[in-house]
Amino acid sequence: MPQLIKVGDTLYRINPVRNIMEISRNNGIHWVGWGLGGPKFGRLKDLLWYKDRLMALTETGLWYSRNGGADWGCCGGGKIVENLVVIYEDGRYLYGMSQDGVIWYSTTSGATWGSKGR
């Protein structure tokens, strides 16, 4: 599960101890909390850069940011997304794998999901 990604010159990470997203603009020497964390999001699970946005999988849904994590919108929730443990993209689809091993895919950037099976 990518809990550390690099986009441009910025590193993004999930800090599992504090359950927040942090950023570093100096190659990981210094980290600051950045826009994602708290009860609204629940436990943070995974990060991904998808198309033109930063995606964050949390236990309350799949969230996106188009401004590097300063502001977040929800692009999908519900039982499917809540049960995802990891997200992945291949340039065409957004994929997720649930706790029971089912592979899900989205052609709508996470708004709707279809099952590919186990």
Secondary structure, 3 states (H helix, E strand, C coil): CCCEEEECCEEEEEECCCCEEEEECCCCCCCEEEEEECCCCCCEEEEEEECCEEEEEECCEEEEECCCCCCCEEEECHHHHHCEEEEEECCCCEEEEECCCCEEEECCCCCCCEEEEC
